[in-house]
């Protein structure tokens, strides 16, 4: 017979909401204020603002619309990174045929456009450095080329798989063939504007090494959280060192699937999720999750299974891209993803998950080691007491992110005096935030946090809640206090 103390006391208290968070990309189909508000009602926790297209001024306009329509939602800005693109194809696109030869040239006044027999590339280094045997992919990887020879300033390639190319598709080649690196000067210019606008999270594209993230952190200052996008083989190889200097991570399956063998993508996805959890970092699984909903009212069965499997893997958040940016019904796409994630959580094995975790990796800082240890004790205490809630008193959000890695059955509540911290936690698994007064003693911190949790319906009289806190008087704040509080 199950010990009743091991069952969370949800009767009379608010039941945990959907734990897996939803990041939705904002674009032409969704950047109107009323649509943003509807996306939040449907389940969007964090809005993603891509910066690869359009001006930074346009992006700021959209950012302000999101803030006005949904002030509590998290806002993630995605830096474009060193993306190489082909010159524009004619309106309607050009068909590239498998088995034929095609030229690659530098985009310039002589070659300002691309077509079915010649592709102009907006990167001189790449054309100069490509070698026979190199593989080049265009767009989402559907068109693939193999370099055969060089003829002066032209490169001749064999089309391995063909397709229709439109607009200015991305060009993917071995990383060593281009001198571009992350972050670009354009990234840093955009970053300065975003920081001034108070963006919550900045995603960094094509991260290959920890130093890439350190450059962005130096430029961004202490405000926004940084999310490392893993989308290159070099980034996968340096995953641990990248996680040590990042606050979150994204499995960017689109570009990743072009740069590594397609059969490796599911394994890398699981690897990144496991590593992110080991470091206590939120993990976003992204790209083509409900791709068919760009034009269809319902997803495929395979897409629904993909979302559910990401939940079973323990991802912190799942992301919609074109589905909400340019799709026919962005609100329905969010609602569908929310329903799939919630259903998957019904079968999530919370107890086995926490018991099977490895020790948390920390960056070697003493305060992080203490937090990692005490959150492990909080998770176990919540199970033994059947607590409906674990309250993490936090200014930076780090304590809430540390306890979230255990995927506890109890509701994780971040009690913070900072609205930005509350928004940043919108991508952390299972964390709901409440805003509390600034406090100046541990007793005050705990009192106000429990009081707010009760008022919000997360706990009721007679419940035992687990509270994590620290002393604000310490020179460097550290979460070193665990209390079990019975609600009176």
Number of C-alpha atoms within 10 A of each C-alpha: 3 6 8 11 13 14 17 21 23 19 10 11 17 17 17 17 11 19 24 26 27 28 28 32 26 27 21 11 19 25 21 15 17 13 17 26 20 19 25 21 14 19 22 26 27 28 27 24 24 19 17 14 9 9 10 16 11 11 20 17 11 20 23 14 17 25 17 13 17 22 14 18 25 25 29 28 25 21 23 20 22 20 18 19 19 26 24 20 22 15 8 10 17 17 16 21 18 15 12 15 19 21 20 22 26 23 21 14 7 9 14 17 18 25 19 19 14 19 22 24 27 21 20 15 14 24 21 17 13 22 17 13 12 14 19 21 22 22 21 16 21 15 21 23 26 20 21 16 16 17 8 7 11 16 23 19 24 19 21 18 17 18 18 15 23 19 17 20 20 19 22 21 19 17 15 10 15 18 12 16 16 23 22 18 12 12 20 18 12 20 22 13 16 22 18 10 12 13 23 24 27 25 26 24 28 26 28 24 20 19 15 20 25 15 13 20 18 9 14 20 11 10 16 23 21 24 27 29 26 28 25 22 19 15 20 20 13 15 22 18 14 25 26 18 18 19 21 28 27 27 27 23 23 16 21 25 20 23 22 14 9 12 9 11 20 12 10 20 23 17 15 23 23 19 19 29 26 20 24 26 26 26 28 29 26 22 19 20 25 27 19 17 25 21 14 15 14 16 18 14 9 11 19 19 15 16 25 22 14 24 25 16 16 24 28 31 27 26 28 27 23 23 31 29 22 19 23 18 19 30 24 20 27 27 19 20 26 22 16 18 26 18 14 20 18 10 11 17 13 15 14 11 16 18 12 9 14 11 11 20 18 18 14 9 8 11 15 18 16 15 25 24 16 19 27 19 15 24 23 17 19 26 19 15 19 23 27 28 29 32 32 32 29 25 19 18 23 23 25 30 28 25 28 28 29 26 24 23 24 26 27 27 24 29 31 24 19 17 15 22 24 25 24 24 28 28 29 28 29 28 30 21 25 19 17 20 14 13 17 11 13 15 13 13 24 23 14 18 26 27 13 17 23 18 10 13 12 26 29 22 11 11 23 23 27 28 26 28 25 22 18 15 10 8 7 8 14 20 24 16 17 19 15 17 16 15 14 9
